[in-house]
Amino acid sequence: MGLTTFWRWWVAGTTSHLGSAVGGVALPLTALTVLDASAFEMGLITAAGYLAYLLISLPAGVIVQRVALRGMQVCLDLIRAVAIASVPLAWWFETLTVAQLIAVALVVSFANVLFDVANQTFLPEIVPAAQLQARNSLTSGTHAATALGGPSLGGLAVQLLGAVPTLFVDAVSYLLSAVLLRTLPARRVQRPTERPPMVTMIREGWHYVLRHPIIGPAMWDATATNFVNGAMLALFPFYLVRELHASPFMVGLLLAADGLGTLIGAALTTRFTDRVGTARGLIIAAVVGVAGALIIPLGTGTAALLAFAVGNIVFAGSSVVLSVTTRTYRMLASPPELLSRVIATVKFVSWGAIPLGGLLAGILAGPLGARTTLLIFGALTVLSPIIYLSTPIRRLRDLPLDAPPTPTEARV
């Protein structure tokens, strides 16, 4: 246990996240440059990569409570490695299709959902409570750094090796993660005296979120933001390659702007909300996010590349302020026995919007073009400040920790 165990856990997560960031550039470039995928097909690939959040987010929290964490994490890493490695193998035998890329994205998305919930659950078992906040901060900063450096490395690797061979980097990262996680201690399982039905446990978390005057609106705001994020994930590579004619290295560099915005937002969130208040900070960040989203598809030539980078940084930074503030509030305000199910409910609704946004963006980009579609989705971000301004949050400086759930409009 202790630091040694934590650092093995941290290296495993960092390795797989860096590989995923590289693969996040290589997979769409494989679809675009090797298979000449259309905007609609790019939307399908993006939707498949997040569909699992709609299908298994709600039961994921309960599943993770009932299985051996270490064994499940290792198994999921191996599944992701095999799925990703199947792409260069199929390419080698000249059988690669867009349908296979969609299937791979779907398999990886299911593994990602279960792995992420398991990983967050495992951390408190290997880190003392007094160190948990510091370790969480380090992990968030590390993820931002991999999101910043990974796409650039991926773009450079694609430039040098080609899109398909670069996917081996992602596959190897999952294998290294599995090896490291296998060395961690087994979970200390506590057998409950009784086991409520899964549906009952899910319903309790669902009702709590929908009744809560702060957590509920924050979830709908995240849903609106992630709907736009889904469109961006689907169209960014297509827009950069087909409409701005960027090289693979430039694509990686520009996509890394999201990581830079994330890193800046993560570094400034606490200082910003301490100064203006957590409630006011949500409204300000939501307004700033609208500006960033609308800047992204502006301009032509070099100006378009600059606008993409600046808008991406601004939108990502504002999204992190919203995410960190509301995530911290959920952890503080939710009853401990409901926290995992509250998180699962929010992920189901808000992250479930990502594949829907990606699919719709792919449909619209065919007849309208990627730039116009990105402008339409950018305009939709105005829903974010509207949601917060339509709730009691608009009259507050800070989010109250004693906000009780409302008694109505929560039943399903």
KEKE-926282 format. One record per residue (C-alpha): residue in three letters; x, z, y. Coordinates in steps of 0.05 Angstrom, whole numbers, padded with zeros to 5 digits, always signed. Example, Ala and Ser with C-alpha at 12.3 -4.5 7.8 and 13.67 -1.06 7.14 Angstrom:
BEGIN
Ala+00246+00156-00090
Ser+00273+00143-00021
END
This chain:
BEGIN
Met+00000+00000+00000
Gly+00023+00011+00072
Leu+00059-00041+00114
Thr+00088-00080+00055
Thr+00019-00094+00027
Phe-00009-00112+00095
Trp+00047-00161+00110
Arg+00037-00196+00044
Trp-00037-00202+00060
Trp-00020-00227+00130
Val+00031-00279+00106
Ala-00019-00305+00055
Gly-00072-00314+00108
Thr-00025-00344+00159
Thr+00002-00394+00108
Ser-00066-00418+00087
His-00092-00421+00159
Leu-00032-00462+00180
Gly-00041-00509+00121
Ser-00115-00515+00138
Ala-00099-00532+00210
Val-00053-00588+00186
Gly-00106-00611+00137
Gly-00158-00609+00192
Val-00121-00666+00225
Ala-00101-00704+00162
Leu-00170-00706+00130
Pro-00208-00740+00187
Leu-00149-00786+00200
Thr-00151-00805+00126
Ala-00225-00823+00134
Leu-00211-00863+00198
Thr-00146-00898+00182
Val-00149-00907+00107
Leu-00224-00915+00094
Asp-00245-00941+00163
Ala-00302-00889+00166
Ser-00359-00898+00215
Ala-00383-00846+00264
Phe-00441-00828+00217
Glu-00393-00819+00159
Met-00349-00774+00202
Gly-00411-00734+00218
Leu-00426-00727+00143
Ile-00355-00703+00129
Thr-00360-00651+00184
Ala-00429-00628+00162
Ala-00405-00620+00090
Gly-00347-00577+00115
Tyr-00395-00526+00143
Leu-00458-00534+00100
Ala-00441-00473+00058
Tyr-00455-00428+00119
Leu-00528-00450+00114
Leu-00531-00443+00039
Ile-00493-00380+00019
Ser-00476-00339+00081
Leu-00534-00291+00071
Pro-00519-00273-00002
Ala-00443-00276+00009
Gly-00439-00205+00036
Val-00476-00178-00024
Ile-00436-00220-00073
Val-00370-00194-00045
Gln-00393-00122-00053
Arg-00404-00133-00128
Val-00341-00170-00151
Ala-00266-00158-00157
Leu-00239-00180-00089
Arg-00168-00197-00108
Gly-00187-00239-00168
Met-00241-00276-00129
Gln-00193-00291-00071
Val-00140-00319-00117
Cys-00192-00361-00154
Leu-00219-00389-00088
Asp-00149-00407-00064
Leu-00137-00446-00128
Ile-00204-00482-00122
Arg-00186-00503-00051
Ala-00117-00526-00072
Val-00145-00570-00128
Ala-00200-00599-00083
Ile-00151-00619-00028
Ala-00099-00646-00077
Ser-00151-00691-00108
Val-00151-00734-00045
Pro-00078-00759-00048
Leu-00084-00766-00124
Ala-00146-00810-00117
Trp-00111-00850-00062
Trp-00051-00860-00108
Phe-00097-00890-00162
Glu-00135-00930-00109
Thr-00201-00896-00123
Leu-00209-00856-00058
Thr-00277-00861-00024
Val-00314-00829+00034
Ala-00360-00797-00017
Gln-00300-00760-00047
Leu-00279-00735+00022
Ile-00350-00709+00032
Ala-00349-00675-00036
Val-00281-00644-00022
Ala-00304-00618+00045
Leu-00366-00588+00012
Val-00326-00552-00043
Val-00276-00525+00008
Ser-00333-00500+00053
Phe-00364-00459-00003
Ala-00297-00429-00020
Asn-00283-00415+00054
Val-00347-00375+00064
Leu-00336-00329+00004
Phe-00261-00323+00018
Asp-00270-00304+00092
Val-00321-00250+00076
Ala-00277-00223+00020
Asn-00215-00224+00064
Gln-00249-00184+00120
Thr-00275-00135+00069
Phe-00207-00126+00036
Leu-00168-00110+00100
Pro-00196-00039+00110
Glu-00174-00022+00039
Ile-00101-00037+00053
Val-00095-00013+00125
Pro-00106+00059+00150
Ala-00165+00066+00197
Ala-00120+00085+00255
Gln-00083+00018+00249
Leu-00144-00026+00237
Gln-00156-00047+00309
Ala-00083-00066+00320
Arg-00081-00105+00254
Asn-00145-00142+00272
Ser-00116-00160+00340
Leu-00053-00186+00307
Thr-00094-00227+00258
Ser-00137-00258+00314
Gly-00074-00276+00353
Thr-00042-00306+00291
His-00103-00349+00277
Ala-00102-00374+00349
Ala-00028-00391+00342
Thr-00039-00430+00277
Ala-00097-00467+00311
Leu-00049-00484+00367
Gly+00012-00505+00326
Gly-00023-00532+00263
Pro-00056-00594+00293
Ser+00009-00614+00328
Leu+00048-00607+00263
Gly-00007-00644+00227
Gly-00006-00701+00276
Leu+00070-00706+00271
Ala+00067-00704+00195
Val+00014-00759+00194
Gln+00058-00800+00241
Leu+00118-00793+00194
Leu+00087-00789+00125
Gly+00017-00818+00132
Ala-00050-00783+00131
Val-00060-00777+00056
Pro+00008-00749+00036
Thr+00002-00697+00091
Leu-00057-00666+00053
Phe-00008-00640+00001
Val+00017-00592+00055
Asp-00053-00561+00057
Ala-00058-00557-00019
Val+00010-00523-00025
Ser-00009-00472+00029
Tyr-00068-00449-00014
Leu-00023-00443-00075
Leu+00026-00400-00036
Ser-00031-00357-00011
Ala-00056-00347-00082
Val+00013-00325-00106
Leu+00018-00274-00050
Leu-00052-00247-00058
Arg-00041-00238-00133
Thr+00012-00185-00116
Leu-00037-00142-00076
Pro-00068-00079-00106
Ala-00135-00085-00141
Arg-00197-00063-00103
Arg-00219+00008-00111
Val-00289-00004-00136
Gln-00342+00049-00126
Arg-00401+00039-00172
Pro-00467+00052-00135
Thr-00517+00097-00168
Glu-00571+00045-00155
Arg-00569-00028-00137
Pro-00626-00054-00092
Pro-00648-00126-00103
Met-00606-00176-00064
Val-00668-00202-00028
Thr-00684-00132-00003
Met-00614-00121+00024
Ile-00613-00189+00058
Arg-00681-00176+00090
Glu-00658-00110+00120
Gly-00600-00143+00155
Trp-00643-00201+00178
His-00697-00156+00208
Tyr-00645-00113+00243
Val-00612-00173+00278
Leu-00677-00205+00300
Arg-00705-00140+00327
His-00643-00121+00367
Pro-00648-00137+00442
Ile-00573-00152+00447
Ile-00549-00175+00379
Gly-00609-00222+00371
Pro-00599-00262+00436
Ala-00524-00263+00424
Met-00537-00295+00357
Trp-00580-00349+00388
Asp-00528-00362+00441
Ala-00475-00370+00388
Thr-00521-00417+00351
Ala-00529-00462+00412
Thr-00453-00461+00424
Asn-00437-00476+00351
Phe-00487-00534+00350
Val-00445-00566+00405
Asn-00381-00546+00368
Gly-00406-00584+00307
Ala-00414-00647+00347
Met-00344-00639+00376
Leu-00313-00628+00307
Ala-00346-00692+00282
Leu-00331-00736+00342
Phe-00264-00713+00371
Pro-00220-00751+00321
Phe-00266-00812+00325
Tyr-00267-00810+00401
Leu-00192-00803+00407
Val-00174-00857+00356
Arg-00229-00909+00368
Glu-00245-00902+00442
Leu-00181-00874+00473
His-00134-00907+00422
Ala-00090-00845+00415
Ser-00034-00843+00363
Pro-00037-00793+00305
Phe+00014-00749+00340
Met-00026-00751+00405
Val-00090-00735+00366
Gly-00056-00673+00337
Leu-00029-00653+00405
Leu-00096-00660+00439
Leu-00134-00624+00384
Ala-00084-00567+00392
Ala-00113-00556+00462
Asp-00169-00518+00427
Gly-00118-00470+00398
Leu-00086-00461+00466
Gly-00153-00445+00497
Thr-00168-00397+00440
Leu-00101-00362+00449
Ile-00112-00354+00525
Gly-00183-00330+00515
Ala-00162-00279+00462
Ala-00106-00252+00507
Leu-00151-00245+00568
Thr-00218-00223+00540
Thr-00208-00148+00542
Arg-00177-00149+00612
Phe-00232-00195+00637
Thr-00291-00155+00609
Asp-00260-00089+00632
Arg-00259-00117+00703
Val-00327-00150+00707
Gly-00365-00115+00650
Thr-00383-00139+00581
Ala-00454-00162+00599
Arg-00432-00199+00662
Gly-00372-00227+00625
Leu-00419-00261+00575
Ile-00458-00295+00630
Ile-00395-00317+00668
Ala-00362-00343+00604
Ala-00425-00381+00586
Val-00427-00416+00653
Val-00353-00434+00650
Gly-00363-00462+00580
Val-00414-00512+00608
Ala-00362-00539+00657
Gly-00310-00545+00603
Ala-00356-00583+00555
Leu-00376-00633+00609
Ile-00303-00647+00629
Ile-00281-00666+00558
Pro-00309-00737+00554
Leu-00293-00758+00627
Gly-00244-00809+00654
Thr-00207-00869+00626
Gly-00136-00881+00603
Thr-00087-00824+00617
Ala-00139-00788+00658
Ala-00185-00786+00597
Leu-00131-00755+00555
Leu-00118-00702+00609
Ala-00193-00688+00617
Phe-00200-00680+00542
Ala-00143-00629+00540
Val-00166-00589+00601
Gly-00239-00589+00581
Asn-00221-00568+00510
Ile-00179-00510+00535
Val-00234-00486+00582
Phe-00289-00492+00531
Ala-00249-00459+00475
Gly-00227-00402+00521
Ser-00298-00387+00544
Ser-00323-00391+00471
Val-00271-00339+00451
Val-00294-00291+00506
Leu-00366-00298+00480
Ser-00345-00291+00407
Val-00298-00231+00415
Thr-00345-00193+00461
Thr-00407-00202+00417
Arg-00369-00191+00352
Thr-00340-00126+00378
Tyr-00408-00104+00402
Arg-00439-00118+00333
Met-00385-00075+00300
Leu-00397-00017+00347
Ala-00473-00021+00352
Ser-00493-00036+00280
Pro-00504+00020+00230
Pro-00444+00021+00182
Glu-00488+00011+00121
Leu-00517-00053+00153
Leu-00455-00083+00184
Ser-00436-00132+00129
Arg-00507-00157+00126
Val-00512-00162+00202
Ile-00449-00204+00201
Ala-00476-00248+00145
Thr-00541-00259+00182
Val-00506-00280+00246
Lys-00460-00327+00207
Phe-00518-00358+00170
Val-00556-00376+00234
Ser-00499-00390+00283
Trp-00449-00424+00236
Gly-00505-00459+00201
Ala-00515-00498+00266
Ile-00447-00531+00259
Pro-00464-00581+00204
Leu-00530-00597+00239
Gly-00493-00613+00304
Gly-00441-00654+00267
Leu-00493-00694+00230
Leu-00535-00709+00292
Ala-00473-00728+00331
Gly-00453-00777+00278
Ile-00522-00809+00280
Leu-00523-00815+00356
Ala-00451-00839+00364
Gly-00466-00903+00326
Pro-00514-00934+00377
Leu-00492-00893+00439
Gly-00417-00887+00430
Ala-00376-00823+00423
Arg-00366-00812+00498
Thr-00440-00814+00514
Thr-00457-00771+00454
Leu-00405-00719+00476
Leu-00435-00718+00546
Ile-00505-00706+00517
Phe-00480-00648+00475
Gly-00440-00622+00533
Ala-00504-00619+00574
Leu-00536-00578+00518
Thr-00487-00522+00530
Val-00529-00502+00590
Leu-00573-00467+00539
Ser-00519-00414+00532
Pro-00525-00382+00601
Ile-00600-00394+00601
Ile-00607-00352+00537
Tyr-00570-00293+00568
Leu-00604-00299+00636
Ser-00672-00296+00602
Thr-00657-00227+00571
Pro-00646-00157+00601
Ile-00571-00172+00596
Arg-00575-00206+00664
Arg-00588-00138+00698
Leu-00531-00101+00663
Arg-00458-00093+00677
Asp-00440-00071+00606
Leu-00474-00079+00539
Pro-00507-00013+00519
Leu-00487+00016+00452
Asp-00553+00054+00446
Ala-00598-00008+00452
Pro-00652+00003+00400
Pro-00680-00054+00358
Thr-00747-00079+00385
Pro-00806-00065+00339
Thr-00837-00135+00341
Glu-00821-00207+00325
Ala-00775-00190+00268
Arg-00814-00202+00205
Val-00807-00262+00160
END
